[in-house]
Amino acid sequence: MRALHRAVRLPGLRAPHDTLHARVFYPGRLTGAQAERDLGAVEADADAGPFPVVIFLPGVNVGPESYRWLAQALADRGHVFVTFSCVGELRPGEPGVIGLTPGLDASRLGPDGFGHAPTSTTIGPLLDELARLQCEGILAGLLDLEHVVLGGHSAGGCAALQNAALRYFNNLSAAFAYAGHAGALTALGWAEDSLLPLPGEVPLLLLGGERDGVIAASSHRYGSSPADAFALIRRTFHEALPGGRGDAHMFLLAGANHFSFCHPDDPTTGRSFLDHRATAPGDALRNFFVEVISTFLDAYVREDSEVVEQLDQLSGHPLVLQAGRR
């Protein structure tokens, strides 16, 4: 498994916040070539291609290194996995509030703007860069750009769910999110307890943890109660998705908190101080995340119908408190 780096311009944004820096993980193969020895330019394992692509949207002020464990695990299973770092305005219109962002356009998150265009400023430019990688360099001809997956954590998970629409990106195959939900911000004009009407046009995997203190502490933003960390995720699954196809899955996990998806977690940034203490072992949780996400991708991206049953069987895993499919 190897990775390469790219700088990607974000059209419409002002410098210096008009560039993201992406890391593209891929299945590699050592050959002893001179470019490999001199520059670390390791060939892709062409025999394992073409590779489905996962674009992963991070949480606010969470560095991409916190998701490398998942990137490596899925690259080992034959996927290309893209993480990125994007510094920008966390609250558009407040220039002093700057940090790491998944890239959300607040003008498209209000009642008048939602559902008409992507809420993400990063997905389209990343897809354009992947198209360039498909034409030249180490990954040329090896990307399966007809099977692109959106994944995300926290605000990035919300963005993945909001943008999982074929009318926005017609090459999407699936989306997954940990600690992502459809809660609608009252500050943007939504009524209390509103949910964004998610497109739900591709298979979805929703994951959450019972010890999520960040969702609980943020519930006032949506006009909801902080009592139940699962409430917004559960409501998203049952109320914000069209449903009916049987390809939307939910797993709510015992002992997992908001940052159980991050390894290592960086306590100097983000809001981990709001989180509850995780009571399940981190290694066990990450192993489950890899198992459930890779099984989901095998079922719906690699289109192996027999694997769907394996996904259903994971509802009996000791870490799973609640599961659903609709």
N, C-alpha and C positions, 0 to 999 in steps of 0.2 A: 504494500500500500504506500502510495506517495501522494504528494500535493504540489500544486503549482500556484502561483500568485498572479493576480490581475488587478489593475486599477480601472475603475469603471465610472465614466461620467454620468451624472444624473441631470438630464435636460430640465431646464426650467428653474433650477435652484441657483442661488447666488454663491459665488466663491466666498470663503473657502469650503463651504458645505455642499459642494456640487460633485463630490467624488466619494465613492466607497472603495474599500480595499477588500477584495475577495480572495479566498483560499479554496482551491478546487481539489478535493481528494479523489483519487482514482486508483483502481487496481494496477499496480506496477509490476515490472519484470526486469530484473538486473541482467544485463547482457555483456557488461565489460566494455562497452563502446567508449570512445574517447570523450564525447560530450558528457557522458555519464560521469566519468572520472574527473573531468575538469570543472564541470558546472553543476553536477548533481541532477542533470536532465535525464531522468530515468524513463525509459519507454513504458507505455501502457501495455498491459497484457492483452494483446489483440485477440488472442484465442478466446478470451472470456467476454468480449464485446459482442454487439454494441451494449453500452451501459445505460440503463434508465438513470435519470437525473433527479436528485433531491435538492431543492433550494430551501435552505433553512433560515428562518427569520428569528432573530434573537430577541430576548427580553430587553427592556429599557435598562441601559447602563450595565449590561452583561456582556463581557468580552467574548469573542468567538472561541477562545481557548477553553472556555467552560463547556463547550459542546464537542470538543475534539474526540472524546471517548465514543460518542455516537457516530461521528463522521468516520472514524477508523473502523468501527464495527460494521457499518453498512458498506463501506468501500471493500472490506474483506469479503462481503457477500455479493459483490459484483455491481455495486451502485457507484455512480459519481455523486459526491456530496459537496455542496457549496455552502460555506459559511462566509460571513462578511462582517466588517467593522465600518460603521457609518456614523460620523459625528455630525450632529445637526441640532436644530431647535426641537426641544422636547414638547414645548407648547408654542405652536406657531403664533406669531404676533407678540411674543415675549422674548426678545432677542437675547436677554441675559441667561435664559434657561437652556443651556447647551449640554449635550451628553451623547452617549451611544444610543442609537435609535434603530428600530426595524424599518423606519421610513413610512410614516403615516401622514396622509393628507387630510388635515382636520376639516377642510372645506367639503370633503366628500363623505364625512361621517355624521353630518347633521341630517335632520328629517328631509330637507329639500335636496340634499346632494347624494344621499346613500342609494346605491343600487343602479346608478347611471354610468359609473366609471370606476376603475380600480381605486381602492383607498391607499394602495401602496405606491410609493415613488421609486421602489428598488427592484421590483420583480421584472418589469418590462426591460429596463436596462441590463439586468443580469441575463435575461433570455437572449437579448441581442448579443451580449458578449459570448454566451455559449454557442450561438450560431457562428460566431467568428472562430471559436476554438474548433468547431466541427470542420472548418475549412482549412485550417493550417495548424501546424505544431504537433505536439505529442499526441493529442486526442483527436486529430483529424480523422473523420470518418467513423469514429468509435462511439459517438454519443447518440443515444436513442432519444432524440428530441421530440418524438411523438408520444413519449411516456415520461412526462415531467410531473414531479410531486412537489407540493408545497408543504413544508413542515414548520413548526414554530413553538416557542416557549413564551408563556406569559403574554405580553403585548404582541410579540411576534406570532404567538399561537392565535390570538384574536385576528391578526392580519391574515394569517394563512386561511382561516375559516371565511373571513369576509371576501377574500379574493379567489376562492375556489369556484370560479364561474367560467364556463366555456365561452361565454359571450365576451369575456375579457381576454382570456388566454386559451385558445382552442386546442392546445396540445397538452392540457392537464389531464392526468389520469387519476389522481387521488390527492388527499390532504390529511395531515394529522397535526394534533396540537396537544401539548401538555400545559395545563393551567390556562388554557384559552377558552373564551366564552363569547357570547353574543350580547353581553350587557351594553346598553346604550347610555352614553354620558348625558346626564341632565344638564351639564354646563353647555352642551351643544344644542339644547333646545328640545330634548326628548322628555316625555313625561316620566315620572318616577316608575321604576320597575319595568320599563320598556325593554324589549329585546330587539336587536337588529334582525330583520328578516333575512337570514342567510340564504345564499343561492342554493347550496346543497346539490349542485349539479354533478358532482363526482363522489365516489366513495370517500367516507370520512371516518377518522378514528379520533375520538375524544378521550383524553386521559386526565385524571386529576388525583389529588392527594387529600386525605382527611385532615392532615395537620397543616394545611395551607393557611398560614397567617396573613399572607399578603393580600390574597383575594378577600379574606374576611375584613382586613383593615381598610380595604379600598371600596367596600360595599356602599359607602355613603355617596360615592360618585354616581351610582346608578339608582339611588333612592331605595336600596334594599337593605335587609337585615344582615348583620355580620355573624349571626349565630351559627350558620351552617356553611362551612367552606365548600361543600359540594353543591349548594343550592343553585348558583349561577350556571355551573356546568350541567347539572341535571336538567335545569329549565332549558338550557340551550339545546340539549339532546331531544327533549320531548316537545318543545314549543317553537323553537326557532328554525328547525329543519323541516323541509317538506315531508321527508320520510316516505315509506311505502315500497321502496325498492329492496330493502333488506341489506343494503350495503353501508349503512351507518352503524358504527360500533362505539360503545362506551365502556371504559373500565375505570372504576374508582378504587383507589388503592389504600390499604391500611398502612398507617405509620409514615406515609410520605408527606413531605411539606413542599412549599413552593419551589425551593431551590434544590430539592432532591434530584432534579433533572440536570443540575450543574455540577461538574466535577473537573477541576477543582472550583469551588465557589470562592469568589473574591469578596471578602467582607468590607473592602475599602470603597466599594462602589455599589450601586443598586440599593435595594431596600431589604436586605436580608435581616436587618435588626427587627423588622416587623414579623418575621416568620415564627411559627411555633417550632419547637424542637421535634425533629423527626424521631420516631420510635422504631422504625424498621431499618435494618442495616443497609447502608448505601450501596454496597456491592450487590446485594440481593435485588434491590430496586432497579439498579441499572441493568442487571441481567434480564429482569423481566421486561424493562423498556425495550431492550434490543430484541428479545424474543417476540413480543407482541407487535412491534413496528415492522420487523422483518417478515413476520408471518402475514401481516396485513398487506405489505407490499407484494409479497409473492402471490397472494390471493387476487389482488385487484390490478396490480401493475404488470406482473408477469402472467396474469389471467389464468391462474391455476385453480380451477373451481374446487378441486379436492381439498385445497388448503383452507378454504373457508370453514370447513368443519373443524380443523385444528384451531382456528381462531376462536370459534365458539367454545371449544373445550377449555380454553384458557380462562373462562369465567369461573372454573373450579380451582384456579391457582390459589394457594394459601394467602397470597398478598391481596387478592381481589375481594373487596367488600361488596361491591355492587357492579353489575354488568348489564348491558342491554344491547339489543340489535333491532333496528327498524328500517 
